[in-house]
Amino acid sequence: MGPAAVRHERMFIGGDWVDGSGRETMDVVNPTSENAIETVPRGTREDARAALDSAQQAQPGWAELPPLQRAAYMIKIAHLIRENREKLASILTSEQGKPLFESRLEVDGSAAHFEYFAEFARRIEGDVLPSDNPKQTIMILKLPIGVVAAITPWNFPSAMVARKLAPALITGNAVVLKPSSNTPLSAIEMVRLVEQAGVPKGLVNLVTGSGSDVGDELCGSKVTGLVTMTGSTDAGRKIMQRASNQLGKLILELGGKAPFIVWKDADMEWALKCAVWARFWNCGQTCISSERMYLDGSIKAKFLSHFVKMTKELRMGDPMAASTDLGPMVSSSERDTSERFIDFAERAGSKVLLGGGRPTKQPKGWYLEPTVIDGVSQESELVQKEIFGPVVPVLEVETFDEAIDLANDSAYGLASYVFTRDNVNVMKAVHKIRFGETYVNQVGPEQLQGAHTGFRMSGVGAEGSKYGLELYTQLKTCYIDWSDEPGLPYLFPYK
Ligand code: NAP
């Protein structure tokens, strides 16, 4: 595609599609063709402030609507997402590179987020509590926080937007959304549908631009009541520092390093299928991807030989084609990072059993072969750092307890996988694996009613579930005196 085909998209501030205060634009590049497909404004700090102001003005009116009316808008948004499924999926694949069938699933999931959180319209419940004073009533309310800054990554450019917008809206908040600079188009298209659903002007705003500028401004502003960000642990740490000025509330969904344990008594055929999906889904660019396999020593050789054979059969190619299992990585820099892990492993004397390079059949596009590496130590960078690409290190374990210990030996604690039919092992995994999610004899993705949350450096707070929803609300306690004769509370020591 030549430069003439490059279109320009705008930001959405105060209910208008605008170019913002700066003149600069950013290219959105298709990872398959390596060509720019669209440009978007490089938003500025001023744009971020304008979006926050709009959100702040629109929020009180939205919060006054009965929750059921807010839910009605959300159901409409979900409906529009489903109606535009093909268009949204094709935009997603063209900017992110995942196969079209995965994009369709992601778009379905985005609609489901709006439907699921709309169900809470009648269930944002507080408490009425007994008081120590017989003529007093205590009420705890869950109020909107106000303005939510939602910062999203590129690996699920549609679902991550929905995962933040939906709980924010049902609880009566306004939103300023900043999507990843790699993949702003899915977010723009979704916000277009939000507009089409008729939500009040200024309630949902979208500012494109870098995290270090627009994102930083959103996180440091006093107008922002909550920052909900999904992304890398490094960026999460910076956001936490920035928000600390005003002790800002945070939900941070960060990096992972999921262990994938296969025990000798597991259903091998099923475990193999799951192992391939868990690592190579979205070309390995998923926070819950299997990132290190721990195999029982007695089955390791056989399991690995089948795993390599099945991985070899994955069809890499144009993500728009129905026959493609594996598309390109999102960017050349992400591919470079994964390649550095492979170089490191080779220099350390590990054995690359499969892949390790760029496929010759794809001269264009940021493709990287699915790569399986054996002979890796627990201390290696391959086991300790997040590898956000199609590369998996394999380790051998002698006992199930050892597998749990090694799984827990990580700075990350997001998802984990265990394949065994032994009930004792299952219960050990449930209680002893210190990760926010444990999948037993199955792979993800997570469901909406589950709390998506991370131990250690995988995050703060949660998303999804009633627990995630509550983080979009502010608790308030009211003490109401209803005595016939006003007087001092009976515990008051002075007359
Ligand atoms: P990233 O580089 O951390 O970026 C995520 C978002 O944060 C982008 O919109 C980015 O903006 C913005 N950002 C970066 N620095 C910022 C700052 N100082 N202040 C405010 N905003 C800032 O992550 P990514 O590469 O897009 O996504 C991959 C990462 O996300 C992986 O580590 C993966 O594990 C994690 N992830 C976690 C989950 C989960 O649920 N736990 C789900 C999906 C992905 P720009 O990039 O536009 O500058």
Boltz pocket constraint, residues with backbone or C-beta under 6 A from the ligand:
constraints:
  - pocket:
      binder: B
      contacts: [[A, 151], [A, 152], [A, 153], [A, 154], [A, 155], [A, 156], [A, 178], [A, 179], [A, 180], [A, 181], [A, 182], [A, 209], [A, 210], [A, 211], [A, 212], [A, 214], [A, 215], [A, 216], [A, 219], [A, 229], [A, 230], [A, 231], [A, 232], [A, 233], [A, 234], [A, 235], [A, 236], [A, 238], [A, 239], [A, 252], [A, 253], [A, 254], [A, 255], [A, 256], [A, 286], [A, 287], [A, 386], [A, 388], [A, 414], [A, 452], [A, 454], [A, 458], [A, 459]]
      max_distance: 6.0
